[in-house]
Amino acid sequence: MNAETTKIMGGIGSLLMFIGAIPIRFASIISFVGLILLLVALYSYAGIYRERGIFNNFLYGILIGIVGAVVAAGVAIATVLASLMTLLYALYPGWNGDWMALSGMTPDISNITPGNILPLVGGLILVIVIAWVVIIVVAIFMRRSFNALAAKTNVNLFSTAALILLIGAFLTILAVGFLLIWISFLLIAIAFFKMKPQPEYTAPPVATAPPASTTA
């Protein structure tokens, strides 16, 4: 894959990830396609510039994000769901566990105690903290990837976008953080399209020894 094709693929991939964050139909599919295109582009650039960190750091970030999501989901099931069931049994005495039956039952708040609520709140906080830490770690690795790309291409917008991405990750505890992450992918797309054509790499000629002269 040549540099021009890689540039277009990276720009389109980043743009699709930006669009996929909008709550529209097939948004998750759009984001997934964008992620794949961006990964392919970064892999290609890692080969073009002989810099493995361009691809590896981004890939590590994605893998950490997947593992973190699984861990957060497991913690949510193990703590939040279990605590919620306990709270519902206290709130609806005589409930048999049938979710459909809840609509016809009257809650009895007199049975609610701090012991019923605190485990649920604690579980929610734990899941939020895990997700927050994972997002920050993912952003750190992605920033390393785009900083390496910026150093090789002299397109400083990659570094700027990566910094906004990292700041957004820290601020995801607030709604504004997700907005910054969203904007960062638009800037990454612009940075790809701003890249100037790069000369194709050609291996230097191998010096060969002149043929030995022969004497009659």
C-alpha positions as CSV (number, residue, x, y, z in Angstrom):
1,M,0.0,0.0,0.0
2,N,1.5,3.4,-1.0
3,A,1.6,6.5,1.2
4,E,-1.2,8.3,-0.6
5,T,-3.7,5.4,-0.2
6,T,-2.7,5.0,3.4
7,K,-3.3,8.7,4.0
8,I,-6.8,8.5,2.5
9,M,-7.6,5.4,4.5
10,G,-6.4,6.9,7.8
11,G,-8.5,10.1,7.1
12,I,-11.6,8.2,6.2
13,G,-11.2,5.8,9.1
14,S,-10.9,8.7,11.6
15,L,-13.8,10.5,10.1
16,L,-16.0,7.4,10.3
17,M,-15.1,7.0,14.0
18,F,-16.1,10.7,14.5
19,I,-19.4,10.1,12.7
20,G,-20.0,6.8,14.5
21,A,-20.0,8.6,17.8
22,I,-23.2,10.4,16.7
23,P,-26.4,8.5,17.8
24,I,-27.5,7.6,14.4
25,R,-28.6,4.3,12.7
26,F,-25.7,1.8,12.3
27,A,-23.4,4.1,14.3
28,S,-21.6,1.1,15.9
29,I,-21.0,-0.5,12.5
30,I,-19.7,2.9,11.2
31,S,-17.3,3.2,14.1
32,F,-16.1,-0.4,13.7
33,V,-15.3,0.1,10.0
34,G,-13.5,3.3,10.8
35,L,-11.4,1.6,13.5
36,I,-10.4,-1.1,11.1
37,L,-9.4,1.4,8.4
38,L,-7.4,3.4,10.9
39,L,-5.6,0.3,12.2
40,V,-4.7,-0.7,8.6
41,A,-3.4,2.9,7.9
42,L,-1.3,3.0,11.1
43,Y,0.1,-0.4,10.3
44,S,1.1,0.8,6.8
45,Y,2.7,3.9,8.2
46,A,4.6,1.8,10.8
47,G,6.2,0.0,7.8
48,I,6.7,3.1,5.7
49,Y,8.6,5.0,8.4
50,R,10.2,1.9,10.1
51,E,8.5,3.0,13.4
52,R,6.6,0.1,15.0
53,G,5.3,2.3,17.8
54,I,2.9,4.0,15.4
55,F,0.9,0.8,15.1
56,N,1.8,-1.1,18.2
57,N,0.8,1.6,20.7
58,F,-2.6,2.1,19.1
59,L,-3.2,-1.6,19.0
60,Y,-2.2,-1.9,22.7
61,G,-4.7,0.8,23.5
62,I,-7.5,-1.0,21.6
63,L,-6.7,-4.3,23.4
64,I,-6.6,-2.7,26.8
65,G,-9.9,-1.1,26.0
66,I,-11.5,-4.4,25.1
67,V,-10.1,-6.2,28.2
68,G,-11.2,-3.2,30.4
69,A,-14.7,-3.3,29.0
70,V,-14.9,-7.1,29.8
71,V,-13.6,-6.5,33.4
72,A,-16.0,-3.6,33.9
73,A,-18.9,-5.7,32.7
74,G,-17.9,-8.6,35.0
75,V,-17.7,-6.3,38.0
76,A,-21.1,-4.8,37.1
77,I,-22.7,-8.2,36.9
78,A,-21.0,-9.5,40.1
79,T,-21.7,-6.4,42.3
80,V,-24.2,-4.1,40.8
81,L,-26.7,-6.7,39.6
82,A,-26.4,-8.7,42.8
83,S,-26.9,-5.6,44.9
84,L,-29.8,-4.5,42.8
85,M,-31.6,-7.9,43.2
86,T,-31.2,-7.6,47.0
87,L,-32.6,-4.1,46.9
88,L,-35.6,-5.2,44.8
89,Y,-36.4,-8.1,47.2
90,A,-36.4,-5.6,50.1
91,L,-38.4,-3.1,48.1
92,Y,-41.0,-5.6,46.9
93,P,-41.6,-8.2,49.7
94,G,-42.9,-11.4,48.3
95,W,-41.4,-10.8,44.8
96,N,-40.6,-14.2,43.2
97,G,-37.9,-12.9,40.9
98,D,-40.2,-12.5,37.9
99,W,-39.4,-9.1,36.3
100,M,-42.8,-8.9,34.6
101,A,-44.5,-9.2,38.0
102,L,-42.9,-6.0,39.3
103,S,-45.3,-3.8,37.3
104,G,-48.2,-5.1,39.3
105,M,-46.5,-4.7,42.7
106,T,-46.4,-1.8,45.1
107,P,-43.0,-0.9,46.6
108,D,-42.6,-0.8,50.3
109,I,-39.9,1.7,51.1
110,S,-40.1,1.0,54.8
111,N,-37.9,-2.0,54.2
112,I,-35.1,0.0,52.7
113,T,-32.0,0.5,54.8
114,P,-28.5,1.8,54.2
115,G,-27.4,-1.8,54.0
116,N,-29.6,-2.3,51.0
117,I,-28.4,0.8,49.1
118,L,-24.7,1.2,49.9
119,P,-23.6,-2.1,48.2
120,L,-25.4,-0.9,45.0
121,V,-23.8,2.6,45.1
122,G,-20.4,1.1,45.9
123,G,-20.7,-1.3,43.0
124,L,-21.7,1.5,40.6
125,I,-18.8,3.7,41.8
126,L,-16.3,0.8,41.3
127,V,-17.5,0.2,37.7
128,I,-17.2,3.9,36.9
129,V,-13.7,4.1,38.3
130,I,-12.6,1.0,36.4
131,A,-14.0,2.4,33.2
132,W,-12.4,5.8,33.8
133,V,-9.0,4.3,34.4
134,V,-9.2,2.1,31.3
135,I,-10.2,5.1,29.1
136,I,-7.2,7.1,30.4
137,V,-4.8,4.2,29.8
138,V,-6.2,3.7,26.3
139,A,-5.8,7.4,25.5
140,I,-2.1,7.3,26.8
141,F,-1.3,4.6,24.3
142,M,-3.1,6.2,21.4
143,R,-1.4,9.5,22.2
144,R,2.0,7.7,21.9
145,S,0.9,6.4,18.5
146,F,-0.1,9.7,17.1
147,N,2.9,11.5,18.6
148,A,5.2,9.1,16.8
149,L,3.3,9.7,13.6
150,A,3.5,13.4,14.1
151,A,7.3,13.2,14.5
152,K,7.7,11.2,11.3
153,T,5.3,13.3,9.1
154,N,5.9,16.7,10.6
155,V,2.1,17.2,10.9
156,N,1.8,18.7,14.4
157,L,-2.0,18.5,14.3
158,F,-1.6,14.8,15.2
159,S,0.1,15.7,18.5
160,T,-2.5,18.4,19.2
161,A,-5.3,16.0,18.6
162,A,-3.7,13.3,20.7
163,L,-3.3,15.8,23.6
164,I,-7.0,16.8,23.3
165,L,-7.8,13.0,23.3
166,L,-5.8,12.5,26.5
167,I,-7.4,15.6,28.3
168,G,-10.8,14.3,27.2
169,A,-10.0,10.9,28.7
170,F,-9.3,12.5,32.1
171,L,-12.5,14.5,31.9
172,T,-14.7,11.6,30.9
173,I,-15.8,11.7,34.6
174,L,-17.6,14.8,33.3
175,A,-19.7,14.9,30.1
176,V,-17.2,17.4,28.5
177,G,-14.6,14.7,28.3
178,F,-16.5,12.7,25.7
179,L,-17.0,15.8,23.6
180,L,-13.2,16.4,23.6
181,I,-12.5,12.8,22.6
182,W,-15.1,13.2,19.8
183,I,-13.5,16.4,18.5
184,S,-10.0,14.8,18.7
185,F,-11.0,12.2,16.1
186,L,-12.2,14.9,13.7
187,L,-8.8,16.7,14.1
188,I,-7.0,13.4,13.5
189,A,-9.0,13.0,10.2
190,I,-8.0,16.5,9.2
191,A,-4.3,15.8,10.1
192,F,-4.3,12.8,7.8
193,F,-5.7,14.8,4.9
194,K,-3.2,17.5,5.5
195,M,-0.2,15.2,5.1
196,K,2.0,15.9,2.1
197,P,2.8,13.1,-0.3
198,Q,5.7,11.1,1.0
199,P,8.5,9.7,-1.3
200,E,8.4,6.0,-1.6
201,Y,11.1,4.2,0.2
202,T,13.7,2.5,-2.1
203,A,16.4,0.4,-0.8
204,P,19.9,1.7,-1.5
205,P,21.8,-0.1,-4.2
206,V,24.0,-2.9,-3.0
207,A,27.7,-2.3,-3.8
208,T,29.2,-5.1,-5.8
209,A,32.9,-5.8,-6.2
210,P,34.2,-5.4,-9.7
211,P,35.0,-8.6,-11.5
212,A,38.5,-9.9,-10.9
213,S,40.8,-9.3,-13.9
214,T,42.3,-12.3,-15.6
215,T,45.7,-12.5,-17.1
216,A,46.6,-14.5,-20.1
